[in-house]
Amino acid sequence: MMFLKVKKQGIAILYAVLLITVIMTIGLLLSDIITKQIILSSTVRSSQEAFSAAISGRECFNYWDQYGVFGTCPDGDMECQAITTIKCGEHDLVLADIQESSPTEIRTVFDISHAEDKVKKIAPMCTRVSVKVNENPSGGYRPDGQLCSGGPNCFRTFVVASGYNSSCAEIGNSPRTLERSIRILDDLVE
């Protein structure tokens, strides 16, 4: 009778290949998770930058709204009516260039570019502010700030301050552009 001899030399290599396969699979899964976490954390930072840009637009509106430059100058207020340029950050904005008006509505739209600062690691940002002041028959505020129940010279102000985590020129062109907006209705603004 003849016995077959089974050689066990290849078992060690088989175990080694299986072990390496398991370790590589775990490594690939971990690298995928880490990559997603990095993308998520950069999105959070970009969101904070965009929101910060929106806040700066809101603050610019709040500052200049107290002077009535967005279309609600009280009659006879020469100081208010003499303002032709507003300054937001480092930008001088000429009101005639950024305002459109009709008999019942005044729209103001302007962009503010925030430059990149490599020392502070701040990316370029953009702020777009849209202000709409219109007569409102159901109530609002008079140019002197008094509450009114409607009629002529009774206005409502709607403001949208949008911040972007990219420069104003890149809005709409970059798929990684993030927008955060703050909407304000005049009775919420002090």
Summary of the structure (lengths in Angstrom):
residues: 190
radius of gyration: 30.0
end to end distance: 104.8
largest distance: 123.3
contacts: 505
relative contact order: 0.15
helix: 36%
strand: 29%
